[in-house]
Amino acid sequence: QVQLVESGGGLVQPGGSLRLSCAASGFRFSIYTMGWYRQAPGKQRELVAAITSGGSTNYADSVKERFTVSRDNAKNTAYLQMNSLKPEDTAVYYCNGFLTVLHNYWGQGTQVTVSS
C-alpha cells in the first residue's frame, strides 16, 4: 500500500523556519521524483520544489533562495527546509511522488501558517 505522510507543519512567525518531512512507503522511493506542492485558500495547487532520483532540483521563483528540497533514499524520506517564511507562504503543503502518470502519489497535506 502506497503511503506518503507529511509532517512538520505548523504556525510560525514571519521570518521563521520550518522543516517539512515526507515519509514514503509502498513504492520504490529512490527512482521517483519527489515534489512539494502547496495550495492556499481560493488558489490552485502549485509546485514549490522538486528533486529527481538523480538529485537535480527545481524551485518556484517565489521560494528560490529561501527553500531547499532534499531526500534521503536510505530513509525513504523527502524534506523541504523553509527559511525566511512570509505570510504568502501560508498554505497546505503536499508531498508528491511521481514516476509516470500511472505512478503518481500524493500525501494528505500539512498546514503551514505564517503569521505574527
Buried (B, 14 or more C-beta within 10 A) or exposed (E): EEEBBBBBBEEBEEEBEBBBBBBBEEBEBEEBBBBBBBBBEEEEBEBBBBBBBEEEEBBBEEBEEBBBBBBEBEEBBBBBBBBEBEEEBBBBBBBBBBBEEEEEBBBEBBEBBBEE
